[in-house]
Every structure is written in structure tokens, then in C-alpha cells.
């Protein structure tokens, strides 16, 4: 039989005992906090080590008006497909991708969707570490995150990408369609409480603290109403379907090596449509419209000066020369689907030359 013994403490002993209990509680609390931080630190270290090989640095066009010639990206296949942001950096024939181990490759633009601000590149490499887009998970407000990118271009070789820690403040729709932000993307975004969207960070990787893929860092965006900058990522779920179609060559905006339809003997021309481009002074001058002739087919369709032509019949156009070449595959008697970017908006028009003018030209 166990006998219980009652002990009566004096006020002085009670105070001493209480002090010891409080001290023990504080020590245990500190130890628990330190253990939690050590566990979190170890978890972050593992996530960082796992993610870094999947992050790449991208170098291309820049310099005009002080624009940075670099951005970030992520490997999304073992064969060297890279998911990144569609931007002016890719407006060149000489895109370079630098891997985490310092290896450099010349990259080809496989396809892009300016509406989602995504692009897919391809480098000639195999057996690469990568993210599997279908494994990306949905993020929620309050999720603690890690952002990987080559912000400010500090990594040039085998240096690791910069890593920032924060959390998702809110998941909301980007109010671009109301003119708050100048971007064609209008879908959901993960708003972050860390200063992630800096020069060079676009196309970077957002993961949770376990290294699971959540989103892609967007371009720098400033709110036109209050002049504040938005730190955000686009959920991978919004990008994956299009990216996967581009990789498989099943997307209209994808550049493929498939044989083209034979050029027509009577091609459509910009003059027939009433479109005048900006002077073609560079090898890859962007196809901006300088002016639209009044009462022309282009004017009637809704084209305007300063529109940037992006697609012709679903084919991605990156320069004035590419546009002129693409029109040689369009018969002047046929309607053409032409997509443009206008002040951050993506617009598509169907236009055809006047039939009488076509017949006279033949």
C-alpha cells in the first residue's frame, strides 16, 4: 500500500518552491523554443539544398533604358525545359542559362503565353534535377515560404540563388483589368510579406518550408493608385497546363520544328491591312505599330499605334523581321488572327484585306 504524506510549506518555502518551478518552466520554454528553431532551421536547410539545383539564372537582352539583362527560372524537366517569366530579357537570339553547378548553355525559346506572362526555354542537356509541375501544391494564406531567385544578378556562375523567407499574406486576384497594375495577367496571385520582386527575381521559385513548389515569382509591379510595389508569385496551378502543352508542342504559341505550310504565292502584307511598323533598325526590332491608316482594314478592326504584335494565327512573333516572314504564309484572301499587347492588356483581332484590293493585286 502506498501511503500519501501531506507536507505543509511555510510562506517562505512556498515562495522558494514557486521560484524554482517558474525557473524550471522558463528553462524548459527556452529549450523548447531553441529546439523548434533548430528543427525549423534544419528543415529550411534541407528545403534549400533540395531546391537550389532546380533554380537557374537567365541572361539575355537588356541595357535599353537601364533595364537589367537577367532574370531567374526553374528547371521543369530532366531534358532541360525551363519555366520563366515572359519579358524583354528573352527578346534576343542569344539567351544563356546558367545552372546551379555553373554550367552555361545557350537556350531556345520554345513557346510563351504573354497573357500568363510565362515562357518556356530549352537547353541541350539531360538527366537534370527539376520540379515536376504536376507535384506542385496549392498554397494558402499564412503558409511560410522560401523565395529563390537571382535578384540583382549577384549569382553569375556556380553561386547559389538568393533565398528569402516570409509567408503568404493573402491569396487574391490581381486587379490588373482595372488599371491598377500594368500587366496582362488577371488571375490569382500569392501576395507575399517579403521584398521578393526585385530586379532579376522574375521567374524565381516559391516553395513552402519543405521545398514543395508553390509558385513562380512575377515581374516588378507598381500600383498606379498608391505608388506601392507588389511582392507576389503566380500559383503554379495557373501556369502548369499551358507550360506542359508548350513542352509537348501542343500549344499554339509554341515554336516547333514541324514543317510549315508552304508559302503562298499571294501573301498578305501590312500595307494591305493599313499597318505601318516602327523603323526596323535592329535585327530583332520589336514589332510595334507606328501608325494605322484611317479607314483601313486594321483601323476598322481596332488596331492602334503603339500596339505590340505578339501572335499571327497562333504563331509567336518576336521581331519585325519575324512578322514579315510569317505573313508570307498567310494568303491575302484569308482572314488573319493577330494578337497584340496594349498598355498591359492582351487583345486579339481578326482582320482581312479588302476583297477588291486583293483581286486587283492578282
C-alpha positions, 0 to 999 in steps of 0.5 A: 500500500502506498501511503500519501504524506501531506507536507505543509510549506511555510510562506517562505518555502512556498515562495522558494518552491514557486521560484524554482518551478517558474525557473524550471518552466522558463528553462524548459520554454527556452529549450523548447523554443531553441529546439523548434528553431533548430528543427525549423532551421534544419528543415529550411536547410534541407528545403534549400539544398533540395531546391537550389539545383532546380533554380537557374539564372537567365541572361539575355537582352537588356541595357535599353533604358537601364533595364537589367539583362537577367532574370531567374527560372526553374528547371521543369524537366530532366531534358532541360525545359525551363519555366520563366517569366515572359519579358524583354530579357528573352527578346534576343537570339542569344539567351544563356542559362546558367545552372546551379553547378555553373554550367552555361548553355545557350537556350531556345525559346520554345513557346510563351503565353504573354497573357500568363506572362510565362515562357518556356526555354530549352537547353541541350542537356539531360538527366537534370534535377527539376520540379515536376509541375504536376507535384506542385501544391496549392498554397494558402494564406499564412503558409511560410515560404522560401523565395529563390531567385537571382535578384540583382544578378549577384549569382553569375556562375556556380553561386547559389540563388538568393533565398528569402523567407516570409509567408503568404499574406493573402491569396487574391486576384490581381486587379490588373483589368482595372488599371491598377497594375500594368500587366496582362495577367488577371488571375490569382496571385500569392501576395507575399510579406517579403521584398521578393520582386526585385530586379532579376527575381522574375521567374524565381521559385516559391516553395513552402518550408519543405521545398514543395513548389508553390509558385513562380515569382512575377515581374516588378509591379507598381500600383498606379493608385498608391505608388506601392510595389507588389511582392507576389508569385503566380500559383503554379496551378495557373501556369502548369497546363499551358507550360506542359502543352508548350513542352509537348508542342501542343500549344499554339504559341509554341515554336516547333520544328514541324514543317510549315505550310508552304508559302503562298504565292499571294501573301498578305502584307501590312500595307494591305491591312493599313499597318505601318511598323516602327523603323526596323533598325535592329535585327530583332526590332520589336514589332510595334505599330507606328501608325494605322491608316484611317479607314483601313482594314486594321483601323476598322478592326481596332488596331492602334499605334503603339500596339505590340504584335505578339501572335499571327494565327497562333504563331509567336512573333518576336521581331519585325523581321519575324512578322514579315516572314510569317505573313508570307504564309498567310494568303491575302484572301484569308482572314488573319488572327493577330494578337497584340499587347496594349498598355498591359492588356492582351487583345486579339483581332481578326482582320482581312484585306479588302476583297477588291484590293486583293483581286486587283493585286492578282 
